[in-house]
């Protein structure tokens, strides 16, 4: 997509206004581009904790360990227990911009 243009889905292009461009931010949590005017309490889906490698509470393993992983290791998000590093976030909230600090 060309900077400053928005495809309208019908093969044509419409000019994106300067106001719309200035209204877009990158979220610190989910890294998605969002419009500040449409930011709601459910816009951002993220994990509030880290993806860790350590002993899991239930002692079960649902995946193959890497060659360098200790035999007791488990890899999961500490917040929800999801064992896939690409798992969708377990929490929703407003997007937070890098400009919000």
C-alpha positions in Angstrom: 0.0 0.0 0.0 1.4 3.4 -0.9 2.0 5.8 1.9 -0.9 8.3 2.0 -3.3 6.1 0.1 -6.0 3.8 1.2 -7.4 1.0 -1.0 -11.2 1.1 -0.8 -11.7 -2.5 -1.9 -13.1 -1.7 -5.3 -9.9 -1.3 -7.2 -9.8 2.5 -6.8 -7.9 4.6 -4.3 -9.0 7.4 -2.1 -6.6 9.9 -0.6 -6.0 9.5 3.2 -6.2 12.9 4.8 -3.4 14.3 6.9 -5.7 14.1 9.9 -6.2 10.4 9.4 -2.4 9.9 9.0 -1.8 11.7 12.3 -4.5 9.7 14.0 -2.6 6.4 13.5 -0.2 4.9 16.1 1.7 1.7 16.7 0.7 -0.2 19.8 3.5 -1.0 22.3 1.7 -4.2 23.4 0.6 -5.9 20.2 2.7 -3.9 17.7 -0.4 -3.3 15.4 -1.1 0.0 13.7 -4.4 1.5 15.0 -6.4 4.6 14.7 -6.6 6.6 18.0 -10.2 7.5 17.2 -11.4 3.9 17.3 -9.3 2.7 20.3 -11.6 0.8 22.7 -11.1 -1.3 25.8 -11.1 -4.4 23.6 -9.0 -3.1 20.7 -5.7 -4.6 21.8 -5.2 -8.4 22.4 -1.9 -9.2 24.2 -0.1 -11.3 26.8 0.6 -9.3 29.9 3.5 -11.6 30.9 6.5 -13.2 29.2 6.9 -16.4 27.2 9.1 -18.4 29.7 11.1 -21.6 29.7 10.9 -23.2 33.1 9.1 -26.0 35.0 5.4 -25.9 34.4 3.0 -26.3 37.4 1.3 -29.4 36.0 4.6 -31.1 35.0 3.2 -32.1 31.6 4.8 -31.4 28.3 2.7 -30.9 25.1 5.6 -30.3 22.6 9.1 -31.3 21.7 12.0 -29.7 23.6 14.9 -28.2 21.8 18.3 -29.8 21.8 19.7 -27.2 24.4 16.6 -27.2 26.6 16.9 -28.7 30.1 14.8 -31.9 30.5 12.5 -30.4 33.0 11.8 -27.3 30.9 8.4 -26.1 29.8 7.8 -23.2 27.4 4.6 -21.2 28.0 3.2 -17.7 28.6 3.4 -17.1 32.4 0.1 -15.2 32.3 -2.2 -17.9 30.8 -0.2 -21.1 30.3 -0.5 -21.0 26.5 2.4 -23.1 25.1 2.5 -21.6 21.6 4.7 -18.5 21.3 2.3 -17.3 18.5 -0.8 -17.9 20.6 -3.3 -15.0 20.5 -3.2 -12.7 23.6 -5.2 -13.7 26.6 -6.0 -10.1 27.7 -7.7 -7.2 25.9 -7.4 -3.5 26.7 -6.9 -0.2 25.0 -3.9 0.1 22.6 -1.0 2.1 24.1 1.1 4.1 21.8 4.9 4.7 22.1 3.9 8.4 22.2 1.8 8.0 25.3 4.7 8.1 27.7 
